Amino acid sequence: ASEQVDPSWAPGKESELASLASQEAFDVAGARPSSLDIDCRSSMCRINGQFESSTQAEDWILMYMSSVGSRMPNSVVSRRRNPDGSMSVEIYGRGR
């Protein structure tokens, strides 16, 4: 949160990461998040997705992280069960 936004890099990286998340394969696998937020700064990106179930979240994590590959070479994934039983997935990664 304290990292400044690089306006010449961040919007393009956010679009790139969002494009990966919009692949048809996620729909076919039933692993599309109910909401997705991507926020990049000057070198780091935060991706936050909401899922109806833990199975859906885990499938999305596997598919998304394999799609991202070298675009975010160092990433940390965390999962949290929401009070209503849905899942939150948060990914922090170095985008460059």
N, C-alpha and C positions, 0 to 999 in steps of 0.2 A: 504493500500500500504506500510505502514511503518513496518508492522508486518513481522518478519523474517519467512522464510520457514522452516518447520520441515521436513527434507528429509525422515524421517522414518514414518511419518504419512500422509503428504499431498498427495503424489501420489496415495496411496490406497484410500483415501477419495475422490479424484477426480474421480477415476475409479468407485467407488461405486455410486456417484452421477450421473455420465454419464450413468451407467447401468440403473438406474431408468428412465432416460430420453429417453432411447432407447426401451422402452416397446412398443409392437405392438399396445397397446390401443391408443397411441398417433396418430398413422397412421389411425386407424379405426375412430377416432374422428376428423380427419383432423386438428390436433393441433400439428403438428411437426414443430419446428422452422427451418427457412431457414439456420440459423447458431447458434451454441451454444458454448460458451466458459466457462470453469469452472476452477477457480483458487483458490486453497486452500493454506493457509500459515501455521501457527502453531496452530491456534484454529478457525480462521474465513475462510469462503469460499465466493467467489463471483461467481455468475452464471449470465451470460449475454446471452440473447436469442433475436434473430431478427425474426419478424413475419410479414406476408403480411398484416394482418388486426388486428383490435382491438379485434374482436370476436375470432379469432384464438389465440391471446395472452391471453385473459381472460380464454378461455377453457384450455389452457396449464397450466396457473397458478393454476387453481383449481385442475386439475389432478396431476400436479407435486407436489404441496405442500401437497396434501393428501397422495401421495406416499412417500414423504420424512419423514413425521411424526417426530419421535424422533431422527432421524439421524441429524437433524438440528433444535433443539428445540426452538431457538430464532432466528427469521428471520424477515427481513423487505423487502417488495417488492415495487419496484417503476416502473412506466410505463412512457414512453415518446414517443410521436408521432414524427416520423422523417419527414424531409421536403418532402419526396416523398409519405407520407401517411402511410408508414409501421410503425410498432411499435417496440420499444426496451423495453425489460423487464430486470430489474436488481434485483437480489436477493442477499442480504448479510445475512449470517447466521452463527451462532456459531456451529461449527461441532463437538466440544467436550467440 
